[in-house]
């Protein structure tokens, strides 16, 4: 992942929430996209993405730890913020 595509705010949230750059790379590789209808894109780990990750890494433990991870991207591809989901993502 290029650090230039992560905003200062997102870097601060990554540090505060214990989300490493490797976890963000996995999210970019396996995550699912949902548009928020305001110009941003939400990347998150749905069950299918967790299954693909578990099969690729031959361990369910890592997929389970990353299950609630999400990132919000601007329309230009910059990571605006990251976090752990506590509620479902509204895709409608």
C-alpha positions as CSV (number, residue, x, y, z in Angstrom):
1,X,0.0,0.0,0.0
2,X,1.3,3.4,-0.8
3,X,1.4,5.7,2.2
4,X,0.6,8.7,-0.1
5,X,-2.9,7.4,-0.6
6,X,-3.7,7.4,3.2
7,X,-4.7,10.8,4.7
8,X,-3.3,12.1,7.9
9,X,-6.7,11.5,9.5
10,X,-6.7,7.8,8.4
11,X,-3.1,7.3,9.7
12,X,-4.2,8.7,13.1
13,X,-7.2,6.4,13.1
14,X,-5.1,3.4,12.2
15,X,-2.8,4.1,15.1
16,X,-5.6,4.7,17.5
17,X,-7.5,1.6,16.5
18,X,-4.6,-0.8,16.1
19,X,-5.0,-1.4,12.4
20,X,-1.7,-2.1,10.6
21,X,-0.8,-1.4,7.0
22,X,-0.8,-5.1,6.4
23,X,-4.4,-5.4,7.5
24,X,-5.3,-2.5,5.1
25,X,-3.5,-4.3,2.3
26,X,-5.5,-7.5,2.9
27,X,-8.7,-5.3,2.9
28,X,-7.7,-3.9,-0.5
29,X,-7.0,-7.4,-1.8
30,X,-10.0,-9.3,-0.4
31,X,-12.6,-6.7,0.7
32,X,-15.9,-5.9,-0.9
33,X,-16.9,-2.4,-2.2
34,X,-20.1,-0.6,-1.4
35,X,-20.9,2.9,-2.5
36,X,-22.2,5.3,0.1
37,X,-24.1,7.4,-2.5
38,X,-22.2,10.5,-1.4
39,X,-19.2,9.9,-3.6
40,X,-17.2,7.7,-1.2
41,X,-16.6,3.9,-1.4
42,X,-16.6,1.7,1.7
43,X,-14.3,-1.4,1.6
44,X,-15.3,-4.1,4.1
45,X,-14.8,-7.8,4.8
46,X,-18.1,-9.7,4.1
47,X,-18.4,-13.4,4.7
48,X,-17.3,-14.3,1.2
49,X,-14.2,-12.2,1.5
50,X,-13.4,-13.8,4.9
51,X,-13.8,-17.2,3.2
52,X,-11.5,-16.3,0.4
53,X,-8.9,-15.0,2.8
54,X,-9.2,-18.1,5.0
55,X,-8.7,-20.3,1.9
56,X,-5.7,-18.3,0.7
57,X,-3.9,-18.1,4.0
58,X,-5.0,-21.6,5.2
59,X,-6.1,-20.2,8.5
60,X,-9.4,-18.9,9.8
61,X,-7.9,-17.0,12.7
62,X,-6.6,-14.1,10.6
63,X,-9.9,-13.9,8.6
64,X,-11.9,-13.8,11.9
65,X,-9.7,-11.0,13.3
66,X,-10.2,-8.9,10.2
67,X,-14.0,-9.6,10.0
68,X,-15.1,-6.2,11.2
69,X,-12.5,-4.1,9.4
70,X,-13.6,-1.3,7.1
71,X,-12.1,1.6,5.2
72,X,-13.7,4.6,3.6
73,X,-12.1,5.8,0.3
74,X,-12.6,9.1,-1.5
75,X,-13.6,9.2,-5.1
76,X,-10.0,9.7,-5.9
77,X,-8.9,6.5,-4.1
78,X,-7.5,8.1,-1.0
79,X,-8.2,6.3,2.3
80,X,-10.2,8.8,4.4
81,X,-10.7,6.7,7.6
82,X,-10.6,3.1,8.9
83,X,-12.2,1.3,11.7
84,X,-13.9,-1.7,13.1
85,X,-17.6,-2.2,12.3
86,X,-20.1,-2.3,15.1
87,X,-23.1,-2.0,12.9
88,X,-24.0,-3.5,9.5
89,X,-23.1,-1.5,6.3
90,X,-26.2,-0.1,4.7
91,X,-26.0,-1.0,1.0
92,X,-29.4,0.2,-0.2
